């Protein structure tokens, strides 16, 4: 399941807040890393939502199409 850009940005903001305000240094470090990861995911989600497909998305679509064609051929030939 793909996460929407808005959700990613909300989580990024939440983690940035924790990174700035958590009383424990170890949690601030983890939150900063999480904020960076959410930000990167948001960029990818924004690209997907704008209609840009990554090479991986294209490959996934091609593989799914091949499986669908194989299933259709099996059904026409009476295979299992």
Buried (B, 14 or more C-beta within 10 A) or exposed (E): EEBEBEBBBEBBEBBBEBBEEBEEEEEBEBBBEBBBBBBEBBEBBBBBEEEEEEEEEEEEEEEEEEEEEEEEEEEEEEEE
